[in-house]
Amino acid sequence: MYLTTEKKAEIFAKHGSSAQDTGSAEGQVALFTFRINHLTQHLKANHKDFNTERSLVKLVGKRKALLDYLKKKDINRYRAIIAELGIRK
């Protein structure tokens, strides 16, 4: 499995306030970005996998909604997470 419990804890520890802080917007955006990158690589090899393509589009939408919330709530946190993850915006 590509996303183990240890990997999730590592992502939340790096981008959230702690490994148990799974509800922070930055942690969620980082997790979605990791999953989006994995699904993108999968689709490059399996271009006819339409279920994965749909899941990817839904994840991108969720991440965009979280980023919009973060932009409205605290622009400095938004800019920091965009720069850290290298997301084009």
N, C-alpha and C positions, 0 to 999 in steps of 0.2 A: 504494500500500500504506500502511496506516495506521501500521504499526510498522516504521520504518526502523532501520538499524544505528545511526545518529546518535541517534535518539530513545531506543533501548535504552541506549546509552552515557550519555546525559544522565540517565536514570532511575537507573542504577546509580551514577553519580557523585554524584547528589544524596542518595540514600538508603543507598548502601553506603559503604565506605571509599575506593573509587576506581572509575574507569570499568571497570577490568578485574576488579573483585571481584564476579563474577556469582553467586557461591555463597552470599553472605551472606543470612540469613533476611530482613532488612529490604529488601534489594534485590529479592529474589524476591516478597515481599509487595507491594511497590510496583509491580512489573511486572504481577503478577496483577491488582492493582487497576486499572491502566491498561487492561488487556485486558477486564476485567469491565465497566468503564464504557463501552468501545467496543461490546461485544456488547449491552449493555443498550439503548444508543441504536439499534442495528441492529434489535433486536427490537421497539422501539416503532413502527418503520416497517413491519416485516415480521413481523407477529404469528403467521403460520402457518409460520414457519421452525423446524421442530422439531429439526433437526440443530444449529442454533445454540443453541437452548434447552438441549439436552442438553450441549453444550460449555460453556455458561455455568454450568450446575449442577455440572459436574465441576471447573471452575476455582474456583468458590466453595468447594467441598469441599477442594481443594488448599490454598487460601489459609487456610481455617479450620484445617487440620492444621498448617500452618506457624505460624500464630498461637498455637495451643495449645502447640506445642513451645517457642516463644519465651516464652510466659507461664510455662511450667514451668522453663525454663532461666534467664531473667533478666527479672524483672517490670518493671524500669525501662526496658529496651529495648522491651518490649512496649507499655508505656504511651506511650512516646515515638512509636513508629510509628503507633499508633492515633490519637493526637492529631494527628500531622502529616498523615496521609492522610484524616482525617475519617471513619474507619470506625466504624459503630455497633457496639457490643459490649455 
